[in-house]
Amino acid sequence: MKTNISRLIRDDRGDVPGWVLITIMTAGLVVAIWALAAPALGTVFDQAIDRVVSF
């Protein structure tokens, strides 16, 4: 029992390529969504600032 636990602890390298792929795909999705949403978010921000300034 003790040898099995110690073997699992020593052999815990993880799935590095899987995590790298997930990280890169997530970053890609964030960039794509940001590129599509940036103009609309900029317009909303400008309208909000204009309302605050004119208030």
C-alpha positions as CSV (number, residue, x, y, z in Angstrom):
1,M,0.0,0.0,0.0
2,K,2.7,2.4,0.9
3,T,4.7,1.7,-2.2
4,N,1.6,2.3,-4.4
5,I,1.1,5.8,-2.8
6,S,4.8,6.7,-3.1
7,R,4.8,5.5,-6.7
8,L,1.8,7.7,-7.5
9,I,3.4,10.7,-5.9
10,R,6.6,10.3,-7.8
11,D,4.8,9.6,-11.1
12,D,2.5,12.6,-10.9
13,R,3.7,14.4,-14.0
14,G,0.3,15.4,-15.3
15,D,-0.9,15.9,-18.8
16,V,1.2,18.8,-19.9
17,P,0.4,18.7,-23.6
18,G,-3.3,18.7,-22.8
19,W,-3.0,21.7,-20.5
20,V,-0.9,23.6,-23.0
21,L,-3.6,22.9,-25.7
22,I,-6.4,24.0,-23.4
23,T,-4.5,27.2,-22.5
24,I,-3.7,28.1,-26.1
25,M,-7.3,27.4,-27.2
26,T,-8.7,29.5,-24.4
27,A,-6.4,32.4,-25.3
28,G,-7.4,32.1,-28.9
29,L,-11.1,32.2,-28.0
30,V,-10.6,35.3,-25.8
31,V,-8.7,37.1,-28.6
32,A,-11.4,36.2,-31.2
33,I,-14.3,37.2,-28.9
34,W,-12.5,40.4,-28.0
35,A,-11.9,41.3,-31.6
36,L,-15.6,40.9,-32.4
37,A,-16.9,42.6,-29.3
38,A,-14.4,45.5,-29.1
39,P,-16.3,48.0,-31.4
40,A,-19.6,47.4,-29.6
41,L,-18.0,47.7,-26.2
42,G,-16.3,50.9,-27.3
43,T,-19.6,52.3,-28.4
44,V,-21.3,51.4,-25.2
45,F,-18.4,52.9,-23.2
46,D,-18.5,56.2,-25.2
47,Q,-22.3,56.5,-24.7
48,A,-22.0,55.9,-21.0
49,I,-19.2,58.5,-20.7
50,D,-21.3,61.0,-22.7
51,R,-24.3,60.5,-20.5
52,V,-22.2,61.1,-17.3
53,V,-20.5,64.2,-18.7
54,S,-23.8,65.7,-19.9
55,F,-25.5,65.0,-16.6
